[in-house]
């Protein structure tokens, strides 16, 4: 199973390179590249029963000529389809090749989302399917079409058929009713039935979660010694006195926990969780001030250059008066600036280095690194955090996350970290009014936006996609941008930002919005963190049903940062999840509800590289599985010499070898 992908028919040099760029090098790794969702084509819905907001499969035939119109970079293809119960329009964006594939009378199996368009129920960008059943949908890999990816996975499965050894002890599998490994791998990709899919996902999730928790217990048992930082008690008050506001009780409590860690002989490994606007950054800066008072360097790593620069500006304002020399190291610096930054870090001329992944590149050496801070932990994998901490001699590690996670889930997923929760918001934050806006009320929304802009305010439009995708039925940012500037709001100044833009272009667009040169910013979730525009009072989230509640709450936190009343509009048909979001602004309650409704995997958005390879993404909302694996891990570690425990511990060591290379089996 560890043979090269080049052995699979249809994978030539170009596709092999694309797979390798995605970290998939062998047949085994391709089979472990599990679907992120499935299209259920086992049942079709008559057109007369299709309602706005439904995502469904329909069997239809083309009922008329295909029309096509262009709006700058946008190509809109439209055709009417029928199934004898009704006739509706179907609309595709930027897929002009479909026009030749839609002769009148052709029968089609379509899968997509129904929406209200100009007073009618329409299908928006449905996929054209060839097979019925449960169709896997994978995370897209640049350079590999979705159909080719499915075919490659299917070929890999045939090569591996019957060859997966079932390494979990049989008694453990029987105890928890887990299916056999080969059955699980086949049905995780191409399920025979919904029941087979559920059994497969449960088996894979159970194994991954169990081994991960065993690995974390082994890792924590090392009790690693680290940098011990001593400082005068006055250093803490000196920092608080520099703040333009009084610290909350939660900030003082959490910083007390951090300060105790810094003075300990054991290396700190602590996560600070807090809701949007709870003041986590002030706690991080305070820890950096304490490290400086003790004579040690610090490094702060942020996931985006925009956020790194924002931290840099804040640190210069708060920390430089305390004598902390602050420097910035990001990818967009010139070669000369990179060289000078590396020299300053190595010589100890910078007491605090702030940057992106550039901080962990091979050429960066620190003089005496005592504290490592990573911001927005959910954007970094464990391996990235570890690489930064390895730049020093066991420095203290502090990670911050504004993604609210229920405490029980935190203890499982971040079991190698102590956890502090900042559960108090500073006074003065403006509550954000949240409303669900169905498609029928879109025009009213645009009128509201015009009035807000006329009063000098600004607005965000957030979309789940950059451009049209076969795998996801949603309005792409590029299409929304073109529609707003050419049709809906042509009189306003509108900018577009997404992750595929060059960093310089993206930063320039964000800066124009931040300084008020633009009225509306159309974006993907790249603005989820790192953008602070107090003048922005409106957040519009397209296809809000496609986001987890915790992520919607994060996005909502981009507004309400100034003195003006702020609004968040969820463009979607009302449902239970979205109604709950309108009823509360408590991020931890929202995260708990999200976990109950959608499963823990939805809390994170992307897989944590270096932590869970499959389990958290394959949970089907079965939150009991978390407790089940947690209890099983505890029971096995209580009797480490039993045959079952030794087998599972060895599996955990193999699966997480990079993290556990220095940990011995007791």
N, C-alpha and C positions, 0 to 999 in steps of 0.2 A: 504493500500500500504506500510505501515511501518512494515509489518510482516517479519519474519526472512526468509532468503534464504533457510533454511532447509525445508520449505514448498514446494519447487519446486522439482519435480521428477528429479532424476539424480544428485542432489547435496548432496553428502554424506559428512561425517566428513572431509575428506581430501580436497575436493574441497571447502567446506565451509571455511576452514582455509585459503586456497589460496585466495578466494575472500576477506576475512577479511583483509589479509595482504596487499591487493590492496586498502583498504579503502572502500570496498563495503560490507555492512552489511544487507541491507534490499532490498525488492523487488523494492521499489521506487528508491533506489540508483543504482540498476542494470539497470533499464529502463533508467535512466539518464546517463548511461555509453554509450555514443553515438559512432557510427562508426567513424573512422578517414578517411576512404575512402570507395569506392565501386568498385567492379569488374562488369563492364558492359558486361553481357553475353547475352544481348538482340540481338546482331548482331554478326555473325561469319564472318571471313575473309578467302577467298580461299588461300591456301598455295602459289599459283602462284603470289598473290598480296602482300605477306608478305615481308616487307623491313626491313633491319637492323635499329633498333631504335624504331620500332613499338611495342606497347603493345596491344595485341588483343586476342580474343577468336577464336579458330579454332576447327572444327569438323573433326576428323581424325580416321584412324584405324591403328593398329600396323602392320608394313609391314615387319618385320624381327625379328631375334633373339636379345635378350637384351644382351649387353656386359657390363662387369664390370672390372675396374682396380683400383688398389690402389696406392697412393703416400703418404707414411707415414700415417698421420692421415686422409688423404683425400680419400674418396671412390667416384669414378666417374662412374655413370651409364648412358649408352647411348643406344638409340634405334631409328630406322627409322620409320617415320609415313607417311601416304599418304592420300590424299582426292580426287584422280582422276585428280587433276590439277597439282600436283607436289608431290615430296617426299623430306623430309628434316630430318636431325637428331635432336633429342631432348636429352638434357644433364641435369642430376641432380647431385648435389653435396651432399654427406653424407646422402643419402636417399636409402640405399641398399634394404630396404623392398619393394621398387617399382618393383624390378626385378620379383618377383613372381606375380605381379598384371598386367603384360604386355604380356599375351599370344598372339601369332600371330593371327591377325584378329580381336582382340578386338576393339570395337568402343569407342572413347574417346572424351570428351569435355575438351580441355586444355585452360588455360589462362596464358599468360606469355609474356616475352619480347623477341623479335628477335634480334640476334646479329650476326656479322660476326665471324665465327670460322673456321680457316684453309681454308679460301677461300669460305666457304658456309654460307648461312643464316641458323642459327640454333635457336631453342627455348631453352632458358636457364632456368632451374628450374621452369617450369610452374606448376601451381596447377592443379590437376585433379578434375574437377567439376562434381557434380551430378545433379544440377538444373540450368536451364536457368534463365534469368531475371537479376535484380540488386542485387548482393550479398554483404552484408555488411562485411567490414574488420575492426576488432577492434584492439586497442592497446593490445599487447600480455600480458597475465597475467601468470606468472610462475606457473606451475602445472595444468594449464587448457588448453587442446588442443583447437585449433581455432574452430573446428566443435562443440565441447561440449559447448564452450562459446556462439556460435550462438544459439544453442538449448536452453540453459538456458535463454538467453534474450527473445527468442520467447515464452517460457513458462511463463516468468514474464509478458510479454505484455498481454497474454491471461488472467492472473489473474487480471490485472489492466484494462482490456478492458471497456471503457465507464466510468471509475471512476475518470478521471482527471478533477478536477473542473477548469473552465476557469476563472482565477482570474483577468485577464486584463479587464478593463472596456469595455463594448461592443462598446461604441462610439469610443473609441481609436482604437479598432480592425477594425471597419468599415472604419475609417478615413485612415488607412494605408493598408487596404486590407489583413489583416492577417487571416490565416485559423484557424479553431477551434483546441483546444489543443489536444484532443484525436486523431484527424486525424493527427496532427503534430507528435505526439509520435510514432504512428504506422508506418507512412511513413518515419520517420527519420531512422528507422531500416530496414524495409522491404517495400520499396516503390513500389506502384502499377505501377508507370511510372516515367520517368525522370522529368516530370512536377510536379508530386505529391511530389517527393523528393525535388525539388527546393522550393516549397511552404512550406514544413515542415521545411527545414533548415532555410528559411527566418523568419518563425514565431519564432522558438526557438532562433535564433540569435538576433532578434529584442528585444524579452523579456529580454534576458540576458544582452545585451548592455544597454538597457534603465534602468533596475534596478540597474546595476552597476554604471552608471553615476549619478543616483539619490542618491545612497549610498555615492559616493565620495563627492557630493555637501553637503550632510548632515554632513559628517565627517569633511570637511574643515571648515564648519560653526562654529565649536567649538572654533577655535582660541586658541588652547591649549597653556598655558604658559609653559615655559621650562627653562632649565639651561641657564643663561646669563653669557657669558664668556667675561671678560675684559682683555685686554692685551695692551702692549705698541706698538706703531707703528713700533718701531725698531725691534720687533720680526719677522716681515714679511721680512724685508731686511736681517736680520741675516740668515734666511732660504735660501733666493734666493742666497746669497753669497756662500752658501755651495754647490750649484749645479755645476756640471762640465760643464754646458752649460747655455747660457743666456735664460731666459724664453721667450716664445712667447707672443705677444700681447694678444692672446686669453687666455693663461694661467693666465696672470696678471688680465685680465678683470673678468674671472670666479672666481678667488680667491678673488677679491674685493667683489663680490656678496656673497661668502661664509663668508668672514670676517664680512660683515654687518649683516648677519644672526646670526652669533655667538654672536655678541654684542647686538642683539635684545632680548627683553623679551619673544617673542614668540619662541617656539621650532622650530629650523630649520628642514625642510623636503624638501631636494633639491636633484635632480638627475643631475649628471654631465655626459652628453653624449659626446662622442668623437670618431672619427674614430680610427682604429688601429694605434698605435704609436703616438697619438696626445699629450701625456703627462698628462693623467688623474691621474696617480699614484702620480706624483709630486705635483699635486694640493691637493690630499688627504693627503700626508705627510705634506704639508704646513699647512693644517687645523689642523692636529694633533699637529704640533709644536706650533700653536697659542693656542690650548686648554691647552697644557702643560705650556705655558707661563702664562696662566691665572690660573694655579693651579688645572687643572682637568685631570682625566684619560680619555683615549680613548680605543676603541676596534675596530679592523678591521677584518671582517669576509670574507673569500674567499670560493668558492665552492669546491675546491680540495686542498688536502694536498700539492701537488706540487706547486700550486700558493701561498698558505699560506707561505711555506718555502721561495719561491722567494721574497715575500714581506718582510719577516723577515730579509733576508740578506740585502735587499735594505734599510730597516729602520735602521738597525744597522749602516750601512755605512753613511747614511744621517742625522739621528736624534740623535744618541748617542753623537756625538760631541756637540750637543746643550743641552745635559743633560737629554735627554729622555731615561728612562730605558725601554728596549724592551724585551718582553718575548713571547714564542711560546706555544700555547696550541692546540694540534691536537690529533686525536684518537689513533695514533700509539705509543704514549708515554707509558711508563711503569706505573703501579699503583702508585709507589712512585713518579715518575715525575709528574703525574696528581695531587697528593696530594700537592706537593710542589708548583706547579703552582697555584692551588686554593688558597693556603695560601698567596702567593705573591700578587695575585690580590686583595684578601680581605684586606690585610694589606696596600695596596697602594704602595708596593715595585716595582710594574710594573706600569710605566706611560702609556704604550701601550701594550695591549694584542692582539696578532695576532693569528688567528686560523681559524678552520673550524666550523662546527656545534657544536663542543665541547664548543664553547664560550657561547652557549645558553642552555646548559644542566642545570638540576635542581641544581646541587651542586656548581655552579659558582656564587659568590657574589662579586660585585665591591665596592670599598670603596667610590669613588665619581666619577661615570661615567658621563662625560660631553659631549662626542662625540662618535657616533656610525657610522662606515663606512662599507658599504657592497660593495664588488667588484663583477662585472659581475651580475648585478641585474636580468637579464633574467633567471639566474639559480636559483634564490630564489623566493619563493612566498611571498606575503604580510605578511602572518602569521609569517614566519621565521624572516622577518625584524622587525615585531612588537615584537616578543619574545625577541630579542636582545635589542630593545629600552626600554622594560619593566624592564630590569636589573638595570636601574637607575631611578632617579626621573625626568622623561620627558627630557632625554638627546637630544641633537641635532643629527639629522640623515642626513647623506650624503651617497647617493648611486651612484655607478659608473656603466656605461654600455658602452661597446665597440660595442654593437649591434646597428648599425645605424637605427634609427626609424624616419620617417617623423614627423616633429613637430606637425602637426595636429593630427596625430595618438597618439603621446606621450601625448598630452594634454587630450585625451580621456582615454587612458589606464592607465596613471599615473596621473590622475587628482588630487590625494591627494598630489602631489609633485610639487614644483617649479622646473623649468627646465633651466639648463645652458648648452650651447653647445660650445664645444671646436672645433672651425671650422678652425683651422690653424695647419699645421704639422710643427714640428721642421725641420730645414735644415739638409741635410745629409742622409735622408732616400733614399735607392736605389729603384727606380721604378721596379716593378715586371712585366716581360713580360708574358702575358697570351695567351695560344694557346689551341684550341680545337683539340683533337687527336681522330679520329675515329679508330675503331678496326683494320682496314686494315693497319694502320701505327704504330701498337703497337711495332713491332720488331725494327723499327727505334728509338722509344723512349728508348728501352733498350740499344741500342748502344750509345745514347746520355748520358744515366745514367752512363755507364761504363767510358766514357770520363771524366765526371764531377768528379767521384770518383777517377779516376787516377790523377786528379789535386788536390786531397785532400779535395774535397767537400762532402757534405752529402745530403740525400734526404728523403722526407716523402712519404709514400703511405697511403692515407686515404680512408677507405671503409665505406659505410653506415650501415653495419651489422657486428656483431661479428661472427655469424655462420649462416648456412642456415635457412631460414624462409619460412613457408608456405605462409605468408601474403605478403612478399615483394620479388620482382624479382630483385636481385642484387648480385654482387660478395661479399661474406663474407670475413672479414679480415683473418680468419684462412685459408681459401682456397688460398687467394692471398699470404699469408706468405709461405705456403707450396710450392706453384707453383714457387715463386721467388727463394727460397733456394734450391729446388731440380731440377728445370728445367731451369728457365730463367737466373738467376744470381747466380749460385752456388758458384762462386769464391768470392762473397762479404759477408760482415758480416751484418746479418739482425736480427733485434729484432722485437718482436710483443708486442703490448700494447692494452688492451681494458678494459672496465669498470668492467668486471666480474672477473678480476684477483684480487688476494690479494693485498692490498695497498702496502705492502712491495715489492712484486714481480714487480708490476707496476712501483713503484718509482725507483727500481734498474735498470730496463730496460731503463727508461727515462734518468737516470743518465749516463748509459753507452753510450747512444746516445749523450747526452750533452757534455760528456768529449771526444768524438771522438773514443770511442772503438767500435762503430757500424757505418756502412756506410749508412744503410737504416733502417728507422723506419716504420713498417707497423702498422696502428692504426685505430681505429674508431675515432669519433669526440671528444674523451677525450682530444686530443691535441689542440682542438679549442682555449683553453685559457691556460695560465700558462706554456708554454714551450718557452724558449728564447734561440735559438741556432744560433748565428750569422753565423756559418760556413755552415748551411744548405741553399742550393741555389736552390733546386728543390722540388716542391710540385706536386705530382701526385694524382688526385682525381678520384677514380673509380666510375662509374655510376653517373657522375656529374649531370645528369638530375634529380636525385632524391633529390638534395639539393635545398633549396631556394637560390636566388642570394645573400642575405645578409650573409647567412652562408658560401657560397663559398668565399665571400670576406673576412670573418673572417679567414677562413682556409688559404687563400692566404697570409694573414698578418703574418703567421708563418715564411715565408721566406722574403728575402730582408732586413734583419736586420744587415747585415754586409756590407763590402765594395765591395763585388763581385756581378756581374750581376746575377740576380735570375729569376727563371722561375716557372710558374704554368701551368700544363698540365691538361686539363679537358677531361677525357676519356669518350667520348660520341659522338653521331652523332650531327652535327651542328643544332642548332635551334635558334629562335629569342632571347630567354633569354640569352643563353650562349654567343651568338655573342655580345650582349650588354655588358656583363661582360668584354669581351676582349677590349672594346672600352674606358673604363673609370676606374679610381681607386678612384673615389669620392664615399665614402660609403653612403652618404645621397642620392645622385642621384640613386645609386644602390637599396637602400631600397625603394625609391619611385617607381622605376620601378617594383620591386618585388611585391609591394602592388597592382600596377595596373594589373600585369599579373596573379598573383596567389592568391590574397586576403591577407588581413592582418594577418591571422592565420599563414601563412608561415614564417613570420618574426621572430617567437619565437621558433619554433621547438618543445617545450614541453608546456603543459598547465601550466598556472600560478596558482599553488595551492593557494586557498584562494582569488583569484580574479574572473576571469570568469570561470564558471564551464562548460559551453557549447558554449556560443555565439561566441567567437572568433574562435573556432575550426570548427564551422559549417558555417561560412561565405563562400559563393560560389563565391568569387571574387567580390561581390557586394559592392564596397567601398562607394557607395552612402548611404548604410545603416548606416554607421558610422555617417554621417552628419545628416541623418534623425532622428536617436535616440538622437543625441546631441541636436538638435533643439527642439525635443519633451520634453526632460528632462528640458531644460531651460524654455519652456512654462509652464510646470506643476509646476515648483518651483516658477514661477512668481505669481501663484495663488494657494498657498498651501492649502487654505481652500475649494477649489472646491471639489465636490465629487470624480471626477476622480483622482485629485492630491492626496487626502487623501488615496484613495485605493492603488495607485501605491507606495506612500511613505511607507505605512504599509507593502506592499509586499517587498520593498527594505530592510526595517528593519528586516523582517523575514529571507530573503535570506542571508543577511550579518550581522547577529546578533552579531557575535564575534567582528566585527569592530565597530559597532554602538551602543553597549550596553549603552553608556553614552550619547547618542544624543537624545534629545527630539524632537517630531514633533512640529513645531511652530504653 
